[in-house]
Amino acid sequence: MKRVILYIQQDRGVHKFRGGNMSANHLSNRKNWQMGARVVGDGGENQFVESLASNLPSHYIVELKPSKLKVYPDGKGVVLDSKVTNSQTGRSIFVEKKTGNNGGNAHERVYKFLSPALKRRVSEMHNTPDNPFFLVFSGDTFQKPKYQNELKLLLEEEEYAVMKPNFSNISDVAEQIMEII
């Protein structure tokens, strides 16, 4: 089976932002800051999916922005950044990817995926390992000891990877994923 990658078009413009205190002017421009963070995040997700797919055998399908995992009432749920499926076994794993270049708390938004109840519900709904989530971090932020120490402690029993600059360890991450599914 041929590997499939779904791409989302995005603006690849460069955005520059200034730091400072939370003045009224800063708050009024916050939406622009969030847009810049979104562009950086989308770029990191796309780069990860492209790099991962090229390092997996052809029977692995890498999907960008898979369907919503409807785990809450009324069809509500979560959309992860990508999904990797081993077409020979039918097993999948969902990937949440965070990119950080200027500090911040992007990594803290993955902690909901540590919930035993959420893991159990997703595993019951899909052909996944007991831990259906693989967490990936990239960018300058995650090269700093402060962040690596936090991830090492809080994600000790979890499946995760910190990407080295230029995704130079992508083949190791591909191996990790292949071992899981």
C-alpha positions in Angstrom: 0.0 0.0 0.0 1.3 3.5 -0.8 2.0 5.9 2.0 -0.5 8.7 2.2 0.2 12.2 3.5 -2.5 14.8 3.8 -1.2 18.4 3.6 -2.8 21.6 4.8 -1.9 24.8 2.9 -0.6 27.6 5.1 1.0 31.0 4.8 4.8 30.6 5.2 5.3 34.3 5.9 7.8 35.4 8.5 6.3 37.0 11.6 8.2 39.1 14.2 6.9 39.9 17.6 8.1 42.1 20.5 7.9 41.1 24.1 7.0 43.3 26.9 4.3 43.8 29.6 0.6 43.1 29.1 -0.4 46.7 28.3 -3.7 47.5 26.6 -1.8 47.8 23.3 -0.2 44.4 23.8 -3.6 42.8 24.7 -5.2 44.3 21.6 -2.4 42.8 19.5 -2.5 39.4 21.2 -4.6 37.9 18.4 -1.7 38.6 16.1 0.7 36.9 18.4 -1.6 33.8 18.5 -1.7 33.8 14.7 2.1 33.8 14.6 2.3 30.9 17.1 -0.3 29.0 14.9 1.9 29.5 11.8 5.0 28.2 13.6 3.0 25.3 15.1 1.5 24.3 11.7 5.0 24.5 10.1 6.4 22.2 12.8 3.5 19.7 12.3 4.0 19.6 8.6 7.7 19.2 8.8 7.4 16.4 11.3 4.8 14.5 9.2 6.9 14.9 6.0 10.1 13.8 7.8 8.5 10.9 9.6 6.8 9.5 6.4 10.0 9.5 4.5 11.6 7.5 7.3 8.9 4.8 7.6 8.4 1.7 5.4 5.7 2.1 2.8 3.2 0.0 4.8 2.9 2.9 7.3 0.3 5.6 6.6 1.0 9.0 8.0 -2.1 11.2 8.2 -2.0 14.9 9.0 -5.0 16.2 11.1 -7.0 12.9 11.3 -10.7 12.9 12.2 -11.8 14.2 15.5 -11.7 11.6 18.4 -15.2 12.0 19.6 -14.6 11.2 23.3 -17.1 13.7 24.9 -20.9 13.9 24.8 -22.7 15.4 21.7 -19.9 14.4 19.3 -17.3 16.7 20.9 -13.7 15.7 21.1 -10.1 16.3 20.3 -8.2 16.6 17.0 -4.6 15.5 17.2 -1.9 16.6 14.8 -1.3 13.3 13.1 -2.0 9.6 13.1 0.3 6.8 12.1 -1.1 3.5 11.0 0.7 0.2 10.3 -1.4 -1.1 7.4 -0.1 -4.7 7.9 -1.4 -4.9 11.5 -4.1 -2.2 11.4 -2.8 -0.7 14.6 -2.5 3.1 14.9 -1.0 5.7 17.2 -2.1 9.4 17.5 0.6 12.0 17.5 0.5 15.4 19.3 3.3 17.7 18.1 4.4 20.9 19.8 6.9 23.4 18.4 8.5 26.1 20.6 11.2 28.6 19.7 10.7 31.3 22.3 9.9 29.6 25.6 6.3 29.5 26.7 4.0 26.7 27.7 3.1 24.8 24.5 4.2 21.6 26.1 1.7 21.9 28.9 -1.2 21.5 26.5 -0.2 17.9 25.9 -0.7 16.9 29.5 -4.4 16.2 29.0 -3.2 13.2 26.9 -1.8 11.7 30.1 -5.3 11.0 31.4 -5.9 7.3 32.0 -9.6 7.7 31.2 -8.9 9.5 27.9 -6.3 6.8 26.9 -8.7 4.0 27.8 -11.6 5.6 25.8 -9.5 6.2 22.7 -8.1 2.6 22.9 -11.6 1.2 23.1 -12.6 3.2 20.0 -9.6 2.5 17.8 -7.0 -0.3 17.3 -4.2 1.3 19.3 -1.9 0.3 22.1 -3.1 0.9 25.6 -1.4 4.3 25.4 -2.7 5.6 22.1 -0.7 8.9 22.1 2.8 9.7 21.1 4.0 13.2 22.1 6.6 15.1 20.0 8.4 18.3 20.8 10.7 20.4 18.6 12.3 23.8 18.3 14.8 25.8 20.3 12.6 25.8 23.4 12.8 22.1 23.8 16.6 22.0 23.5 16.9 23.9 26.8 17.6 21.9 30.0 14.7 23.5 31.8 12.2 22.0 29.4 14.0 18.7 28.9 14.1 18.2 32.6 10.4 18.9 32.9 9.5 16.5 30.1 11.7 13.8 31.4 10.1 14.0 34.8 6.4 14.5 33.8 6.5 12.1 30.9 8.6 9.4 32.5 6.2 6.5 31.6 4.9 8.0 28.4 5.8 7.6 24.7 7.5 10.8 23.6 10.4 12.3 21.7 12.3 15.6 21.7 13.4 16.3 18.1 17.0 17.5 17.7 17.7 20.5 15.5 16.8 19.9 11.8 15.0 16.7 12.9 18.4 14.9 12.8 17.0 12.1 15.1 13.9 11.5 12.9 15.0 7.9 12.1 15.2 7.1 15.8 11.7 8.5 16.3 10.4 6.4 13.3 12.0 3.3 15.0 10.2 4.2 18.3 6.9 4.4 16.5 7.4 1.2 14.6 8.2 -0.6 17.9 4.9 0.6 19.3 2.6 -0.3 16.4 
